[in-house]
């Protein structure tokens, strides 16, 4: 097969693995197996049995619908429905206990109302069905349940056929004729999954690399579409593109090249597996030339099946920043692995979210029953990204949010959940003396949007407030035990001990990464100054240059600015008793500063974190939909230019000098305007302002 058989461009390299690559690949696969990513043979058989039984149930359901609608005996006899799978199960990358994404395709006379009516009733009466939860009003309507302990997400598509053949091919464009938008979206999952498997050169290598990237994304806290990061299909498309660019690479090579390419990708250039198909049915597809909303997307990852859509429209400026920092970190570690200075375990170290920031936004929600909590939780989670977007807009992007993709629960409080966002000032922003940002209305708008839930009940509530790292609840930590804070001298000595004869390369590298993340949440400038072709073979380097000549200079690095110090003071909300409570917080956010001469590094004196709290804990609230203009995407990219290599390499010799001070200044709360609703009353909110001034750090002498 020719080198241009896959993707929209020629490969970067067609080279295969070297002997060392084979060894590293074996180590990677062992790591994945030890991490428990593969299900047992017994569980695989159980899943197949559940799917077979579910297929029989929907076939019986369609016949019951036909009888209820008084169709003749011949049509009842021929009536059929069919179950398809998609997502991680269809891709072959699911793990133990993972749910199965399924699609039921039925005939035109079996309506969606019948699916959520008669089929729901049938499932409800079966003892092997547990936790049945229909969501008919979702963007993609779904029925969620457990079948003999196997989690199932069941979608429905009623196509324009009177009879569904057993050999139905949903990848054909004709299946979309004369169907509604919900059916198009329901079919899209299966159609995209099948196309991905069709467009990768080596399915087995793709699966192993994707398993690796899914595990990495979950460990690093960037696996969540609803929060504004990337979900399963997004990661699959990104990995598939790397497989096209390196068609003969082993999975370990694909992982390394993944970080190499995407750490230098110039977003919003789109990731495409194939040319965009305009189709013949007149369905809307992703086209930034014609559609204004498409030009606003920050990280377009386009689905390969008609109608081609952006699968990552939830990504915000803040979440894109977090992911790019993680791509840079991954690239750095993979280069260290290829230089035998680190192991795969370093790449998969969990991100220390509750150590990475000094300030957090906490969102508490509650309901009074399990069913109410399930619905309320799903709704709130779908709204949280709007709070991130609104804060970005209302602070002109100066205040950046890092949402944690999961929820936390205090076991002593049933039907309560908590969500957290890390907060920090944008790196490199020029603070102006006296500049203030009021985010009270931002949070109020967010709560008003959340309380607009169509089936809201008075027992459903949400509380939003600021919390310092030292005041985080114990239940957010593993085992409910807060980790001991290391002494400052240990951090400094750990940083200085890198590469010493008494320290293993992997342990030293892990300690260096841990120190950087705890202080800043991302690496120093020097850690980003890694040439992307350092570990490439000569042949691959030539391929990169040739690919560059064909595509052009379309990649750039993400510039990481100086770290900041943060001082925060805030007025918190009025408690239930009505008494005014004020909290004064001073939080310092420090970073390891790297001096680039000959790789020498020095650590700035860590700032103390034992800060004073003058009084209680409070809150602020709100957000509306936000859309931000962005330049129109350019030509698809995939290579690294020599100019950028020089630019990256040169940046390692710059010294980080200036730092910044950030404050939340308390002021007298203005008279609250009542944000009224027939269902609830919003309590009086405090006024939060941000005041930025500049502050220079001094490096410690050596």
C-alpha positions, 0 to 999 in steps of 0.5 A, a space after each residue: 500500500 502506498 504511503 498516501 493511503 491513510 490521511 490527508 497527507 503523506 506520512 512523516 515517517 514510514 520507519 519501523 521500530 528499532 531493537 530499542 523500540 521493541 524493548 520499550 514497547 514490551 515494557 509499555 505493554 507490561 505496564 498497561 497489563 499491570 495497570 489492570 486495563 484488560 478485562 478477563 476472559 469471563 467478563 468478555 464472555 459475559 458482555 457478549 451474552 448481555 449484548 445477545 440478550 439485549 438484541 433479542 429484547 429489542 426484536 421482541 419490542 418492535 414486534 410488540 409495537 407493530 401489534 399495538 399499532 394494528 399492522 398486518 401479520 406479515 409486517 409483524 413477522 418481518 419487524 426487526 431491530 438491531 443492536 450495534 456497538 460503538 465507543 471504547 467497546 467497538 474500538 476494542 479499548 474498553 477495560 474491566 467494568 466499563 460501560 458499553 455504548 450501544 445503538 438500537 436501530 429500528 424501523 420508521 414506525 417504531 418511534 422514539 416515544 415507543 422506545 422510551 415508553 414500551 421498551 422502558 416498561 419491558 426493561 423495568 419489569 425484568 429482574 436482571 435490569 437494574 438502575 434504569 434511567 431514561 434521559 429522553 430530553 438529552 442532546 442525544 437521547 439515551 437509556 442508561 441501565 445495568 444488565 446483569 451488572 454490565 453498564 449499558 448506554 442505549 441510544 435509539 435511531 428510527 430510520 426510514 426503512 419499513 424493515 431492518 435487515 440483519 446485514 444493515 450497514 449504518 456507514 452508508 450515507 443513505 441511512 441518514 435520509 429522511 431522519 430527524 436530527 436526534 437520529 443523525 446524532 445517535 447514528 453518528 457514534 457508530 459511523 464515526 467509530 467504524 470510520 476510525 477503524 477503517 482509516 488507521 494503518 494498523 488496528 492493533 497498534 492503534 488500540 494499544 496506543 489508544 489504551 495508553 493515551 486514555 490511561 494517561 489522560 485519566 491519570 493527568 485529569 484531562 479526560 472529560 468532555 463535559 468539563 471542557 477537556 477531551 472524551 473518548 472519541 476525541 482521544 481516539 481521533 488524535 491517536 488515529 492521526 498519529 497512526 496515519 503520520 507514522 504508519 509502521 510505528 510500534 505503540 510505544 513510538 506512537 505514544 512518543 510521537 503523539 506528544 511530539 506532534 501535539 505539543 507543537 500543534 498550532 490550534 485552531 488548525 483542525 485534526 482531520 483523518 480524511 477530507 471533509 465530506 460535504 455529502 449529498 443530503 444537505 446536512 450541516 457540517 463543520 466549515 469555518 469558512 461559512 459558519 461563524 460558530 465553527 470559527 470560534 472553536 479553539 481545538 477542532 478535532 473533526 469526525 471522519 463520518 458525514 456529516 463531519 463535526 467538531 467533536 471537541 467544541 467544549 474546549 475552553 481557553 483554560 482547558 486548552 492551556 492545561 492540555 497543552 502544558 500536559 502535552 509538553 510534559 509528556 513530550 519531555 518525559 518521552 524524550 527522557 524515556 528514549 534517553 534511558 533517563 526515565 521509565 513509563 511510570 513517570 509519564 503516568 504519574 497522577 496530576 497532583 491537582 490539590 497540591 498544584 494551586 493555592 486557591 480553588 473554587 468549590 461547588 457543592 450540590 445536594 438533593 434529597 434522594 438518589 434519583 433526584 441526585 442523579 438527575 441534578 448531578 448530571 445537569 450541574 456537570 453539564 453547566 460547570 464548563 459555562 462557569 469556566 467560560 464566563 470567568 474567562 470572559 468577565 476577567 478578560 482571560 486574566 483569571 484562569 480556571 482548571 476544573 477537576 473532571 470528577 466529583 468528590 463526596 463526604 461519606 457522612 453527607 448522603 446525596 451531596 457532591 463537591 466539584 473543584 476548580 484550581 484558580 490562577 492568574 494568566 501567566 505573562 499578563 501585565 498586571 496594572 496597579 489597582 486593576 479590579 475584577 468583580 466576579 460576583 455577578 459571574 457566579 450569580 449568573 451561573 447559579 441562575 442558569 443552574 436553577 433554570 433546570 426544567 425539573 428543578 425541585 426545592 430540595 436541589 441546591 448548589 453552593 459556590 465558594 472560594 477555598 484555600 489549599 490548606 482548607 481543602 476538606 480531607 475527603 478529596 484526598 486518597 483514603 481521606 488522609 491529607 498528605 504531609 507537606 514536605 519541608 522546604 529544604 527537602 524540595 530544594 535539595 530534591 531539585 538540586 539532586 537531579 542527576 547525582 550519582 546517588 539518585 536513579 534517573 527515573 527517581 530524580 526525574 519524577 522528583 523534579 516533575 513533582 516539584 514543578 507541578 506542586 509549585 506551578 501546575 506546569 513545567 518551567 521554560 527550560 523543560 519546554 525547550 526540548 527539540 522535537 527531533 532529538 530522539 528521531 532517527 536520521 531518516 525520520 528527521 529527513 521525513 520531517 523536513 520533507 513533510 515541512 516543505 509539503 505542508 508549510 510552517 504551520 506549527 508553533 510552540 505554546 509559550 510558557 510565561 513566568 510563574 506568579 505569586 498570588 495574594 488573595 483577600 476575599 469577602 465571603 457570603 452571608 451565612 444563614 444566620 445573617 451575620 456578616 463573615 469576612 475571610 482574609 486570605 493571603 496565598 503565595 504561589 511560587 515556582 522553580 526558576 530555571 537558569 538555562 546556562 548549561 542546564 544549571 537550575 536554581 530554585 527560588 526560596 519556597 514561600 510559606 503557606 501557613 497563612 492566617 484566616 481571620 474569620 469564617 468561610 464563604 461563597 460567591 456565585 453564576 454563568 451564561 453561554 459564552 462564545 469567543 471569536 477565534 481566527 479561521 483555521 488554516 491548513 492542516 498541520 503535522 510537522 516541525 519546522 527548523 525555524 521553530 526548532 531553533 526558536 525552541 532551543 534558543 529559549 532555554 538560555 533565557 533567565 526567568 526574572 519577573 513575577 507578579 502579585 495577585 490579590 482579591 480585595 474585599 470591599 463593602 458588598 453592594 445592596 443585592 438586587 434580587 435575582 428572583 425566580 418563582 422556585 427559589 430566592 438567591 441570598 445576598 452575595 459578596 463582592 469579589 474584586 481582583 487587584 493585580 500589582 507587579 512584584 519581582 522575585 529574587 533568586 537564591 544565590 548559589 
